[in-house]
Amino acid sequence: MFEICPESPADEYEVEALYDLCFAPGRTALSSYRLREGVARVAELCLTLRDGSGILLAAIRFWPVRAAGRRALLLGPIAVHPTAQGEGLGALLMRDSLERARAGGWARVLLVGDAPYYQRFGFRKLEDVEMPPPTNPDRVLGLELRPGAWVGLTGPVTRAEMPAPLAQTPPAPHIRPDQKPHPGESADERKPADGAAPDQRPLGP
Ligand SMILES: CC(C)(COP(=O)(O)OP(=O)(O)OC[C@H]1O[C@@H](n2cnc3c(N)ncnc32)[C@H](O)[C@@H]1OP(=O)(O)O)[C@@H](O)C(=O)NCCC(=O)NCCS
């Protein structure tokens, strides 16, 4: 019996400890962490999975980013406790969180990871989307939650928001009347690059 819940501030220490256990030292030096620093997680998509005794077995987190100028989710880290790996818990968290993301109106997800694992959830290599260096381009994978959401997108992945001390009031969006929305987004998705979606609430105070 397992319980999947949105991560709460009280889970923070345990989740960090699980990630430290499952990843090599220095994980936060990875270039993908530069996209996360100072940016609030997408709280309702960050999930914990506990067993019947309340032991934390797995966790997944998501951050908002901009990919080729469009809103996207950055999936990860996801980790399953070494004693529980290979039992389907990672897949449970992947499917549950992606379903929540789709229901929440997100159009596209990207991650940096092993294609042999993530392709079972529909992730494919993103040929034209660049993560900050150094990132192996073969590990940059994307999933469409809305049909066509990655079609024709070419460009870098950038932070969704500036760090708080540097944050400025975002400029008003300039949308020409003749500017059609991308097939994978709705008109209200065309926010300025630093505009936070309503569902991007910070986890802690
Ligand atoms: C990767 C991870 C999240 C998968 O979760 P899990 O619960 O162990 O995996 P599942 O039970 O859902 O799936 C098991 C299957 O995935 C495969 N798999 C697991 N990790 C894999 C990887 N890195 N590459 C390819 N396949 C992988 C297993 O071989 C197994 O294959 P099978 O179904 O053909 O037998 C987990 O093993 C883990 O925490 N690893 C360490 C941290 C990590 O690498 N996280 C991902 C990077 S963000």
The ligand as a Gaussian input file, in Angstrom:
#p B3LYP/6-31G(d) Opt

LIG

0 1
 C       15.458000       5.808000     -12.480000
 C       14.464000       5.466000     -11.372000
 C       13.723000       6.708000     -10.946000
 C       13.464000       4.459000     -11.931000
 O       12.522000       4.125000     -10.931000
 P       12.206000       2.592000     -10.615000
 O       11.046000       2.529000      -9.698000
 O       13.460000       1.931000     -10.164000
 O       11.838000       2.051000     -12.063000
 P       10.538000       1.268000     -12.511000
 O       10.292000       0.157000     -11.542000
 O        9.458000       2.224000     -12.793000
 O       11.031000       0.685000     -13.896000
 C       11.966000      -0.357000     -13.895000
 C       12.481000      -0.492000     -15.307000
 O       13.217000       0.684000     -15.655000
 C       14.514000       0.326000     -16.069000
 N       15.415000       1.393000     -15.694000
 C       15.599000       1.941000     -14.480000
 N       16.522000       2.911000     -14.549000
 C       16.911000       2.979000     -15.835000
 C       17.843000       3.775000     -16.522000
 N       18.573000       4.708000     -15.909000
 N       17.988000       3.571000     -17.857000
 C       17.269000       2.629000     -18.495000
 N       16.360000       1.851000     -17.885000
 C       16.200000       2.013000     -16.561000
 C       14.790000      -0.979000     -15.325000
 O       15.803000      -1.700000     -15.970000
 C       13.443000      -1.669000     -15.449000
 O       13.297000      -2.168000     -16.754000
 P       12.239000      -3.350000     -17.093000
 O       10.857000      -2.789000     -16.857000
 O       12.505000      -3.633000     -18.524000
 O       12.583000      -4.446000     -16.156000
 C       15.158000       4.843000     -10.150000
 O       15.799000       3.645000     -10.527000
 C       16.174000       5.748000      -9.483000
 O       15.827000       6.454000      -8.555000
 N       17.429000       5.734000      -9.911000
 C       18.475000       6.558000      -9.294000
 C       18.234000       8.047000      -9.541000
 C       18.070000       8.368000     -11.012000
 O       18.864000       7.916000     -11.838000
 N       17.030000       9.158000     -11.338000
 C       16.720000       9.514000     -12.703000
 C       17.447000      10.692000     -13.180000
 S       16.601000      12.197000     -12.832000

